[in-house]
């Protein structure tokens, strides 16, 4: 069996006219024959380079996003099931240490060449039986990027006074700072003791 770099069986791609083309970072699946051939599955396995994506001043997707899954036709219902795995590399939002965290996004949607009535979030419109897989993956990954990126759930951050990473231990700074507007009241309380 001849398998391309995308993990698509070239023999079946020819027989069923299901193809993947790479045209300037673009994988487009031609699903016309899949829509008319019941009980057939097209495996998907490839990676997408999103290292040029800027997010909150960083380029956090340094490693390619790996995509695995399949498009199936079961009793006339065409379904896309994919898993996208990426590593988010950026400084921790609290302590600033470089951190890499693996994220997985799963997507299961029905595919249709036309939709009657209003749009649906559960159905992807596949015009001319072609699906731009890279655009879909790009959108789903961007939507799933974390708003807060921490090295660990219990990250203590850094000391506001000396800048020491509090995950490494406490610092010797006075943590009981008094609001300058209330300093006169604090002085009165000291005098009474």
Buried (B, 14 or more C-beta within 10 A) or exposed (E): EEEBEBBBBBEBBEEBBBBBEEEEEEBBBBBBBBBEBEEBBBBBBBBBEBEEBEBEEBEBBBBBBBBBBBBBBEEEEBBBBBBBBBBBBBBBBBBEBEBEBEBEBEBEBEBBBEEEEEEEEEEBEBEEBBBBBBEBBBEBBEEBBBEEBBBEEEBBBBBEEEEBBBBEEEBEEEEEEEEEEEEEEEEEEEEEE
